[in-house]
Amino acid sequence: MLLIRKYEIMILLTEEFNDSELKTWVFNYAKSLRKFNVSDISVISRGKHNLAYSIKNKTKGNYIQLNFSSMPKYISNFSNTLKLDSNVLRFVVLNKLG
């Protein structure tokens, strides 16, 4: 039996992206998630906002929310991919119940 869970990743990207670059980044990341049989991917752009404190000398950032279903064993792979991306300031992976 395959154990599929629902997840949400909130990603804070640097503010340097324009709209088309942001869409390209998200599309490429979602495409990389598909290698791990991720399903039900939805992307929500939460816009560009001022940060409460500077992170890596940045005062603004783009917020992206990804919702998807996956097996738990792949979550560390997703996290490692985000950790290596210099455009990612912060991210959090949440296990959605229900």
C-alpha positions as CSV (number, residue, x, y, z in Angstrom):
1,M,0.0,0.0,0.0
2,L,1.4,3.4,-1.0
3,L,1.3,6.1,1.7
4,I,0.4,9.4,0.0
5,R,0.2,12.5,2.1
6,K,-0.7,16.1,1.3
7,Y,2.0,18.8,1.8
8,E,2.3,22.5,1.5
9,I,5.6,24.3,0.9
10,M,5.8,28.0,1.5
11,I,8.9,29.4,-0.3
12,L,10.4,32.9,0.1
13,L,12.3,33.8,-3.0
14,T,14.5,36.9,-3.6
15,E,12.8,40.0,-4.9
16,E,14.9,40.1,-8.1
17,F,12.4,38.0,-10.1
18,N,10.0,39.7,-12.5
19,D,6.7,37.9,-13.1
20,S,7.8,35.8,-16.1
21,E,11.1,34.7,-14.3
22,L,9.0,33.8,-11.3
23,K,6.7,31.7,-13.4
24,T,9.7,30.0,-15.0
25,W,11.3,29.2,-11.7
26,V,8.1,27.7,-10.2
27,F,7.4,25.7,-13.4
28,N,10.9,24.3,-13.4
29,Y,10.7,23.4,-9.7
30,A,7.2,21.8,-10.2
31,K,8.6,19.8,-13.1
32,S,11.5,18.5,-10.9
33,L,8.9,17.4,-8.3
34,R,7.2,15.3,-11.0
35,K,10.3,13.0,-11.1
36,F,9.2,11.8,-7.7
37,N,5.6,10.9,-8.8
38,V,4.2,14.0,-7.1
39,S,0.6,14.6,-7.9
40,D,-2.1,17.3,-7.5
41,I,0.4,20.2,-7.7
42,S,-1.1,23.6,-7.3
43,V,0.9,26.9,-7.2
44,I,-0.3,30.1,-5.5
45,S,1.8,33.3,-5.8
46,R,1.4,35.3,-2.6
47,G,3.1,38.3,-4.1
48,K,6.1,40.4,-3.1
49,H,6.2,41.7,0.4
50,N,8.5,43.6,2.8
51,L,10.3,41.3,5.2
52,A,10.0,41.9,9.0
53,Y,13.9,41.7,9.1
54,S,16.5,41.4,6.5
55,I,17.6,37.9,5.3
56,K,20.9,37.7,3.4
57,N,20.7,41.5,3.1
58,K,17.3,41.4,1.4
59,T,14.4,43.4,2.6
60,K,11.7,42.2,0.2
61,G,10.8,38.8,-1.1
62,N,8.4,36.8,-3.3
63,Y,6.2,34.3,-1.5
64,I,5.2,31.1,-3.3
65,Q,2.9,28.4,-2.0
66,L,3.0,24.9,-3.5
67,N,0.4,22.3,-2.5
68,F,0.9,18.7,-3.6
69,S,0.5,15.0,-2.7
70,S,3.6,12.8,-2.3
71,M,5.1,9.9,-0.4
72,P,6.9,11.1,2.8
73,K,10.2,9.6,1.8
74,Y,10.7,12.2,-0.9
75,I,10.3,15.3,1.2
76,S,13.9,15.4,2.2
77,N,14.8,15.4,-1.5
78,F,12.6,18.5,-2.1
79,S,14.1,20.2,0.9
80,N,17.7,19.6,-0.3
81,T,16.8,21.0,-3.8
82,L,15.5,24.2,-2.2
83,K,18.5,24.5,0.2
84,L,20.9,24.4,-2.8
85,D,19.0,27.2,-4.7
86,S,20.6,30.6,-4.1
87,N,17.3,32.3,-4.9
88,V,15.5,30.7,-2.0
89,L,15.8,32.8,1.2
90,R,13.6,30.6,3.4
91,F,11.1,27.7,3.1
92,V,8.9,25.6,5.3
93,V,7.3,22.2,4.5
94,L,4.0,21.5,6.2
95,N,2.2,18.2,6.4
96,K,-1.5,19.0,5.7
97,L,-3.9,16.8,7.7
98,G,-7.2,15.7,6.2
